């Protein structure tokens, strides 16, 4: 767990534009009945085999359905 916190505190290395994510994020938002903003993060994590860090219990449950590793 301490490694994950340190990883999250490192400076940002990469930036991803929303143009290539919006269709998938919108589709998941509608399907999951969840905010598009949260789905952008979940889709980005899924595409990059990354772990999403959140304190939002509903988002963690949605991530489990999407098979996105989530910690929080």
N, C-alpha and C positions, 0 to 999 in steps of 0.2 A: 504494500500500500504506500509506503513513503516514496517509492520510486515513481509511482503514478502522480503524486502531488508535485514532485520535483519536475517531472516531464511537463506537467501543465503550467508550471511557472517559468519555463524556459521561454526566451523570446520567440516570437512567431517566425517560422522559416518559410512557410508557403502561404500564398493567398489564392483563393479559388473564387472565380466569378460566379455569379448567380445565373448567368445566361445559359450555361450548360446544365444547370440543375433544376431550373424552375418547373419544367413539365413533370418531371418525376416527383419533385417535392409537392407540387399542387395535387397530383394524382393521389399520393399517399395521404395528404392532408384531407382530401375528400373521403377517401376510403377509410381512414382511421378516425375521422371526425376529430381531428387535432389541428392546432394552429399551423399555418404554413411556415411561420418562422421556425418553430420547433422541427418541422419536417425537413427544412433545409439542412439543419444540423444533423439530423438522423440519417438522411440520404447521403450527405457528405461523409459521415462516419462509415456508413455501409460501403460506399464506393471505395473507400481507402482502407478498409479493414482496420478501422480505428476504434478506440473506446471513447464513448461520450460521457462527459462528467456533468452531472446535474443533481440538484436537490428536489426536482419535480417528480413525485411518485407516479403521477399519471404518465409522464414522458418515459420513465423507466419501464413501465408496463407496456407502453407502445413499442419501445425499443425491443423488448423481449419478443413481441409478436413479429417484429421486423428482422429478428435475429441479429440485432446490433448490440454489441457488448456495451453495457452501460454501468457506470459506477457513480455512487452518490449517497 
